[in-house]
C-alpha cells in the first residue's frame, strides 16, 4: 500500500491542512508552523510522489486530490501554496462539505499564460521539463531561485527552500514532470466560481510566477472571495514575511 506522509500536531481545536508546492515537501511550513500550532491542529502533508510520500508515480490533479482527501480530517480549513493551491482548490470542488475555509497562496487557477491571462509562458514550462531530464538538481535549484526573486531576503529565502528540498528525498523526474503538466494544462477559473465556502487568496507583489494582476482579475471573476497582495514578497510570502503572513491567516480564520 502506498503511504502518504502526514504529520498532525498543534493545540487548537480547528483542523488546518497545509499543502506545499512543486518540487518541495511539508518542511516548507516549519517557518510558520510554530506560530500557528497554538491556535490550530495542523496537518503537514508531503503530496503524493514528493518528499517522504515516495511510493507514488506521476498523477493528474484529480488523482492527487483524491489521495490527499482520503487521509484528511472529516472537516478542515485548507491552505495550499502554488501547486498545492490547485490541489486544495480541487478538493474544495469535489468535497465542499469537507472544506470549511479555503486559502490559496501564490497560486492561480490557471498557471499558464493565455491570450488575456497573465501567467507562466508555455515555453518556460516546456524548458523546465526538458532541463529536468538533462540536469535534475540544477533545474530544481533554478526554479527555487525564481520563487524568491525580487524579495529583500531573496538569497536567504532561496537557501532555506533549497535546504528543505535537499533534506528530504527528491521526487522522481517523472513526478516533477507530472506536476509541470498540471501547471501547464489545468484551468479551474470557471469551476471555482461555484465555491461558497470562505475563500482567501494571498499573493506576493513581486511574484514572477503568479503575477499580481491575477489577484485583480479574480476579484472580478470570483467576487465572493477576498484577496491580499503582500508588498515586497515574491512567490513564498510565508518564508520572506512569516509574521505578516500568519497575521493574515489568523485574521481570516478567526472570522470565518
C-alpha positions in Angstrom: 0.0 0.0 0.0 1.3 3.4 -1.0 1.9 5.6 2.1 1.3 9.3 2.3 3.4 11.3 4.7 1.1 13.0 7.1 2.0 14.7 10.4 -0.5 16.2 12.8 0.3 18.5 15.8 -0.9 21.7 17.5 -3.0 22.8 20.4 -6.1 24.2 18.7 -9.4 22.5 18.1 -9.7 23.5 14.4 -8.1 21.4 11.7 -5.8 23.2 9.2 -4.3 21.2 6.3 -1.2 22.7 4.6 -0.2 21.7 1.1 3.2 22.6 -0.4 4.2 23.5 -3.9 6.0 21.8 -6.8 9.3 20.1 -6.1 9.2 20.7 -2.3 7.7 19.0 0.7 5.9 19.8 4.0 9.1 21.1 5.6 8.5 24.5 3.9 5.9 25.1 6.6 8.3 24.8 9.5 8.9 28.6 9.4 5.3 29.3 10.3 4.1 26.1 12.0 5.4 27.2 15.4 3.3 30.4 15.1 0.1 28.6 14.0 0.3 25.5 16.2 -1.0 27.2 19.4 -4.2 28.0 17.5 -4.9 25.1 15.2 -4.5 21.3 14.8 -2.0 21.4 11.9 -1.7 18.7 9.2 1.5 18.8 7.3 1.4 16.6 4.1 4.0 15.6 1.6 2.0 15.5 -1.7 2.0 12.1 -3.5 5.4 11.5 -5.0 7.1 14.3 -3.1 9.3 14.3 0.0 8.5 11.3 2.2 5.5 10.2 0.1 7.8 8.4 -2.4 5.6 5.5 -3.3 3.5 7.4 -5.9 4.2 8.0 -9.5 3.1 10.9 -11.7 -0.7 11.6 -11.5 -3.4 14.0 -12.5 -4.7 16.8 -10.3 -7.8 14.8 -9.7 -5.9 11.7 -8.6 -3.6 13.7 -6.3 -6.6 15.5 -4.7 -8.4 12.1 -4.1 -5.4 10.6 -2.3 -4.9 13.6 -0.1 -8.6 13.9 0.7 -8.8 10.2 1.7 -6.3 10.8 4.5 -7.7 14.2 5.7 -9.9 15.0 8.7 -13.6 15.0 8.1 -13.8 18.8 8.1 -10.9 21.3 7.9 -9.6 24.6 6.6 -7.3 24.0 3.7 -4.2 26.1 2.8 -2.4 25.4 -0.4 0.7 27.1 -1.8 1.4 27.3 -5.6 0.7 23.7 -7.0 -0.7 22.9 -3.5 -3.3 25.7 -4.1 -4.6 23.8 -7.1 -4.8 20.6 -5.0 -6.7 22.4 -2.2 -9.0 24.0 -4.8 -9.8 20.7 -6.5 -10.6 19.2 -3.0 -13.0 22.2 -2.4 -14.7 21.5 -5.7 -15.2 17.7 -5.2 -15.9 17.7 -1.5 -17.1 21.2 -0.5 -18.8 19.8 2.6 -15.3 18.9 4.0 -13.7 22.3 3.4 -14.9 24.9 5.9 -12.5 27.5 4.5 -10.0 27.7 1.6 -6.8 29.7 1.4 -4.5 29.7 -1.6 -1.1 31.3 -1.5 0.8 32.5 -4.6 -1.4 30.2 -6.6 -3.6 30.5 -9.7 -6.5 28.6 -11.1 -4.6 28.8 -14.4 -0.8 28.9 -14.1 -0.2 29.0 -17.9 -0.2 32.4 -19.7 -3.0 32.7 -22.2 -4.4 35.4 -24.5 -5.6 37.8 -21.8 -4.4 35.9 -18.8 -1.1 36.5 -17.1 1.0 33.5 -16.0 3.9 31.4 -16.9 4.7 31.2 -20.6 4.3 27.7 -22.0 7.9 27.7 -23.4 9.2 28.3 -19.8 7.3 25.2 -18.5 8.5 23.2 -21.6 12.0 24.4 -20.9 11.9 23.1 -17.3 10.6 19.8 -18.5 13.5 19.4 -21.0 16.1 20.6 -18.4 14.9 18.2 -15.8 16.0 15.3 -18.0 19.4 16.8 -18.5 20.4 18.4 -15.1 17.8 17.4 -12.5 19.2 19.2 -9.4 20.3 22.4 -11.2 16.8 22.8 -12.7 15.1 22.4 -9.3 17.5 24.9 -7.8 16.8 27.4 -10.6 13.1 27.1 -10.0 13.6 27.7 -6.3 15.6 30.9 -7.1 12.7 32.1 -9.3 10.3 31.7 -6.4 12.2 34.2 -4.2 13.5 36.6 -6.9 12.8 40.3 -6.0 12.2 39.9 -2.3 14.5 41.7 0.0 15.6 38.4 1.6 15.8 36.5 -1.7 19.2 34.8 -1.1 18.3 33.7 2.4 14.9 32.5 1.3 16.3 30.6 -1.6 18.8 28.9 0.7 16.0 27.9 3.1 13.9 26.4 0.2 17.0 24.6 -1.1 17.7 23.2 2.3 14.2 21.9 2.6 14.5 20.1 -0.8 17.8 18.5 -0.1 16.9 17.5 3.5 14.2 15.1 2.2 14.1 12.5 -0.6 13.9 14.1 -4.0 10.9 13.5 -6.2 11.4 11.4 -9.3 11.8 13.2 -12.6 8.5 11.7 -13.7 6.7 13.1 -10.7 8.1 16.5 -11.3 7.2 16.4 -15.0 3.7 15.3 -13.9 3.5 18.4 -11.7 4.6 20.6 -14.6 1.9 19.1 -16.7 -0.7 20.0 -14.1 0.6 23.6 -14.1 0.5 23.7 -17.9 -2.9 22.2 -18.5 -5.3 22.8 -15.6 -7.7 25.7 -15.7 -10.1 26.0 -12.8 -11.3 29.6 -13.3 -14.8 28.7 -14.3 -15.4 25.7 -12.0 -14.3 27.6 -8.9 -17.0 30.3 -9.4 -19.4 27.8 -7.7 -17.4 27.7 -4.4 -19.4 29.1 -1.5 -17.1 28.5 1.5 -15.0 31.4 2.8 -12.1 31.8 0.4 -8.9 33.9 0.8 -6.2 34.4 -1.9 -2.8 35.6 -0.9 -0.3 36.9 -3.4 3.3 38.3 -3.5 3.5 41.7 -5.2 6.9 40.7 -6.7 5.9 37.1 -7.7 7.4 36.2 -11.1 5.3 33.0 -11.4 1.8 34.2 -10.4 1.7 37.9 -11.4 -0.1 40.3 -9.1 -2.5 41.1 -11.9 -4.1 37.7 -11.3 -5.4 39.0 -8.0 -7.4 41.8 -9.6 -8.8 39.6 -12.4 -10.0 37.0 -9.9 -11.6 39.7 -7.7 -13.9 40.3 -10.7 -14.4 36.6 -11.6 -14.9 35.5 -8.0 -16.4 38.5 -6.2 -17.3 36.4 -3.1 -13.7 35.6 -2.4 -11.2 38.0 -0.9 -7.5 38.7 -1.8 -4.4 40.2 -0.2 -1.3 41.2 -2.0 1.8 41.3 0.2 4.2 44.1 -0.7 7.9 43.2 -1.1 7.0 39.5 -1.1 7.6 37.1 -4.1 6.4 33.5 -4.6 7.0 32.4 -1.0 5.5 35.1 1.3 5.3 32.8 4.3 9.1 32.4 4.1 10.0 36.1 3.5 7.3 37.6 5.7 6.2 34.9 8.2 4.8 37.2 10.8 2.6 39.3 8.4 1.6 36.1 6.6 0.4 34.4 9.8 -1.5 37.5 10.8 -3.4 37.3 7.6 -4.2 33.6 8.2 -5.3 34.2 11.8 -7.4 37.2 10.9 -9.2 35.3 8.2 -9.8 32.0 10.1 -10.9 33.7 13.3 -13.7 35.4 11.4 -14.6 32.5 9.1 
